[in-house]
Amino acid sequence: MSEDNNKNTNSLSIDDIVRELDREEMNIVISKDIKKFNKPTNVVRGLEKIKDVQSIARELKMELGTGGTYKGGQIILQGDHRESVKNFLLAKWFKQESIELR
């Protein structure tokens, strides 16, 4: 029994290590786009490899107090929040070098 518990503990730590490595290798692009009626939106690309990207999108919308969605492998937010999105991702343990603002 104790060996099974050790295997579960080790597999969780390996999953955490894999997630951390994925975050180091990511190239996240936060860009501003103009939609219908000259309204600005932010598009966040490069997060499609993350399993909990929909929860990150939900947290971003709540943090910024704005509408948005996750579809097609990208997060689309209403308004221009590029710096706030970058700071949010940095707080979520993403690397500064992997985030690009456009």
Backbone bond lengths (Angstrom), bond angles and torsions (degrees), N, CA, C in turn:
res aa  C-N    CA-C-N  psi(-1)  N-CA   C-N-CA  omega(-1)  CA-C   N-CA-C  phi
1 M - - - 1.447 - - 1.516 112.28 -
2 S 1.321 117.38 -43.24 1.458 119.39 -177.57 1.527 111.51 -65.83
3 E 1.339 117.24 -30.41 1.453 120.05 177.62 1.528 110.87 -66.33
4 D 1.350 117.54 -38.48 1.461 121.38 177.34 1.522 111.11 -63.13
5 N 1.329 116.48 -40.31 1.461 120.19 178.37 1.518 110.73 -64.51
6 N 1.341 117.26 -39.45 1.455 121.25 178.25 1.520 111.00 -65.03
7 K 1.340 117.50 -39.63 1.451 120.94 179.07 1.518 110.88 -64.11
8 N 1.353 117.57 -41.36 1.462 121.08 178.31 1.518 111.12 -64.37
9 T 1.328 116.21 -41.32 1.460 120.29 179.20 1.522 110.59 -65.15
10 N 1.343 116.78 -43.11 1.455 120.54 -179.99 1.521 111.28 -66.26
11 S 1.339 117.86 -39.77 1.460 119.59 -179.32 1.522 110.86 -66.07
12 L 1.314 117.77 -34.63 1.460 119.78 177.20 1.522 110.56 -65.98
13 S 1.318 116.63 -42.23 1.449 118.97 -179.73 1.530 111.12 -68.22
14 I 1.320 117.51 -33.40 1.459 120.63 176.53 1.525 109.62 -66.68
15 D 1.342 117.65 -41.65 1.464 121.06 176.63 1.529 110.82 -59.67
16 D 1.330 116.00 -41.85 1.460 119.70 178.81 1.528 110.81 -63.22
17 I 1.323 116.54 -39.97 1.464 120.93 179.18 1.521 110.34 -65.03
18 V 1.331 116.95 -42.47 1.470 120.88 179.32 1.523 110.14 -63.03
19 R 1.342 117.32 -43.01 1.472 120.22 177.75 1.525 111.05 -60.39
20 E 1.325 116.39 -42.19 1.462 120.44 179.85 1.518 111.12 -64.35
21 L 1.328 117.54 -41.30 1.461 120.62 177.79 1.525 110.96 -64.72
22 D 1.329 116.88 -39.66 1.466 120.19 176.96 1.521 110.80 -60.65
23 R 1.317 117.36 -40.54 1.459 120.62 -179.70 1.523 111.79 -67.04
24 E 1.339 116.55 -32.41 1.461 119.57 178.62 1.523 111.86 -70.50
25 E 1.335 117.68 -33.20 1.454 121.63 -175.81 1.528 113.54 -88.34
26 M 1.315 118.35 -5.82 1.457 121.65 -174.43 1.522 111.54 -73.49
27 N 1.310 115.02 152.89 1.459 122.35 172.76 1.525 106.40 -124.85
28 I 1.314 115.90 100.77 1.466 122.51 -175.86 1.518 108.49 -98.22
29 V 1.328 116.40 130.52 1.453 122.14 179.21 1.521 108.14 -118.55
30 I 1.338 116.01 124.35 1.456 122.22 176.35 1.519 106.63 -111.00
31 S 1.321 116.77 114.10 1.459 119.84 -175.79 1.525 111.09 -125.06
32 K 1.304 114.75 157.82 1.458 122.05 176.41 1.528 107.82 -100.03
33 D 1.316 115.23 135.79 1.455 121.40 -179.70 1.525 107.38 -133.02
34 I 1.307 117.10 145.73 1.459 121.63 178.05 1.523 108.18 -103.28
35 K 1.329 116.20 122.68 1.461 121.42 -179.38 1.525 110.45 -102.17
36 K 1.299 114.56 -165.42 1.456 122.34 -178.56 1.537 111.40 -54.89
37 F 1.302 116.80 144.62 1.463 125.11 179.93 1.521 112.32 61.92
38 N 1.336 116.85 28.90 1.465 123.48 175.63 1.538 112.97 61.11
39 K 1.331 116.40 33.42 1.464 121.56 -179.70 1.526 110.12 -93.76
40 P 1.347 117.37 130.56 1.472 119.69 179.39 1.526 111.58 -78.15
41 T 1.309 115.81 144.85 1.461 122.58 172.21 1.522 108.31 -136.03
42 N 1.315 115.30 155.82 1.458 121.47 172.80 1.508 108.94 -108.50
43 V 1.325 116.04 136.61 1.450 122.47 177.58 1.529 107.52 -118.30
44 V 1.335 115.79 124.44 1.457 122.06 179.58 1.521 107.33 -108.90
45 R 1.332 116.23 115.20 1.466 122.26 -179.21 1.522 109.40 -114.19
46 G 1.333 115.77 153.71 1.455 120.66 175.40 1.510 114.61 103.65
47 L 1.328 118.22 4.64 1.457 120.86 -179.45 1.522 113.13 -102.66
48 E 1.327 117.73 6.74 1.461 120.31 -173.38 1.527 113.94 -65.42
49 K 1.319 119.07 -17.87 1.470 121.77 179.99 1.527 112.63 -79.51
50 I 1.315 116.97 -14.10 1.463 121.18 -177.04 1.522 109.44 -83.75
51 K 1.330 116.45 135.22 1.460 121.00 -178.34 1.525 112.14 -68.15
52 D 1.316 118.21 -39.12 1.465 121.87 -174.51 1.527 112.63 -99.72
53 V 1.323 117.14 36.86 1.461 120.94 -177.06 1.533 111.30 -66.66
54 Q 1.324 117.95 -31.39 1.456 119.34 178.57 1.520 111.32 -68.43
55 S 1.315 117.70 -34.72 1.460 119.71 176.40 1.526 110.71 -71.72
56 I 1.335 117.48 -32.72 1.464 120.46 174.99 1.531 109.37 -65.10
57 A 1.323 117.08 -41.66 1.464 120.81 177.41 1.527 110.68 -61.54
58 R 1.316 117.03 -43.18 1.460 121.70 179.16 1.532 110.84 -62.37
59 E 1.339 115.96 -45.23 1.463 120.55 179.16 1.529 111.02 -63.46
60 L 1.322 116.72 -41.15 1.468 121.02 178.46 1.530 110.57 -60.02
61 K 1.318 117.15 -46.69 1.459 121.16 -179.59 1.524 111.22 -61.69
62 M 1.337 116.59 -41.18 1.468 119.82 178.98 1.521 111.36 -68.81
63 E 1.319 116.44 -42.03 1.473 121.56 -179.23 1.528 111.27 -62.67
64 L 1.335 116.29 -42.17 1.457 121.10 -176.50 1.522 112.89 -87.94
65 G 1.312 117.16 -14.75 1.457 120.67 -178.52 1.524 111.42 66.60
66 T 1.311 116.62 43.15 1.459 121.01 -176.72 1.522 109.82 -136.39
67 G 1.308 115.67 165.86 1.456 120.78 175.99 1.509 110.47 -87.43
68 G 1.304 115.03 165.75 1.453 119.39 178.49 1.506 110.78 170.03
69 T 1.318 115.74 -176.90 1.446 121.59 -178.28 1.522 110.14 -155.45
70 Y 1.335 114.99 166.15 1.454 121.49 170.87 1.517 107.09 -120.69
71 K 1.328 116.62 116.53 1.461 120.12 174.59 1.517 109.44 -157.59
72 G 1.300 114.57 152.59 1.455 120.15 179.51 1.513 113.91 63.16
73 G 1.331 117.98 27.14 1.456 120.85 178.40 1.523 114.51 78.74
74 Q 1.327 116.93 13.37 1.468 119.42 179.94 1.520 110.61 -141.09
75 I 1.326 115.48 152.73 1.456 121.86 176.27 1.523 106.76 -97.67
76 I 1.333 116.67 128.02 1.453 122.33 179.10 1.523 107.55 -114.92
77 L 1.336 116.66 121.19 1.464 122.49 -178.82 1.518 110.07 -117.27
78 Q 1.313 116.22 140.68 1.459 120.58 176.84 1.524 109.60 -77.29
79 G 1.325 116.87 134.66 1.456 121.98 179.57 1.517 111.71 95.77
80 D 1.333 115.20 172.89 1.468 121.64 179.33 1.528 108.61 -103.91
81 H 1.328 116.55 102.13 1.465 123.11 -176.75 1.521 111.18 -128.38
82 R 1.313 118.05 34.51 1.468 120.69 -172.57 1.522 113.20 -57.54
83 E 1.311 118.39 -47.87 1.473 120.63 -178.97 1.515 111.45 -66.07
84 S 1.329 117.15 -40.15 1.464 120.50 179.28 1.523 111.29 -65.74
85 V 1.327 117.08 -39.07 1.462 121.14 177.59 1.528 109.64 -64.43
86 K 1.319 116.88 -42.81 1.463 120.87 178.92 1.526 110.46 -61.33
87 N 1.331 117.55 -45.86 1.463 121.06 179.34 1.530 111.54 -63.47
88 F 1.330 116.63 -37.55 1.460 121.06 177.35 1.525 110.79 -62.65
89 L 1.332 116.75 -45.63 1.471 120.42 -179.68 1.522 111.56 -67.06
90 L 1.326 117.17 -35.82 1.467 120.00 176.25 1.525 110.43 -64.21
91 A 1.320 117.16 -36.80 1.462 121.21 177.65 1.531 111.16 -69.06
92 K 1.338 116.74 -22.54 1.467 121.86 178.23 1.533 111.73 -90.34
93 W 1.298 119.20 18.09 1.457 125.98 174.65 1.517 114.64 75.80
94 F 1.317 118.58 19.96 1.456 119.97 171.92 1.526 108.17 -82.60
95 K 1.307 116.52 149.66 1.473 121.54 -176.51 1.528 111.24 -80.17
96 Q 1.328 115.99 143.50 1.461 123.31 178.25 1.521 111.13 -57.83
97 E 1.339 116.30 -39.76 1.470 120.59 -176.70 1.527 112.77 -68.89
98 S 1.327 117.31 -22.08 1.471 119.87 -176.74 1.525 112.59 -89.48
99 I 1.337 118.07 -3.89 1.469 121.77 -177.92 1.511 109.28 -107.63
100 E 1.326 115.64 126.76 1.471 121.58 -179.45 1.525 109.31 -122.73
101 L 1.326 116.11 130.21 1.471 121.76 175.94 1.512 109.52 -98.62
102 R 1.313 115.77 136.91 1.469 120.66 176.42 1.503 109.70 -127.56
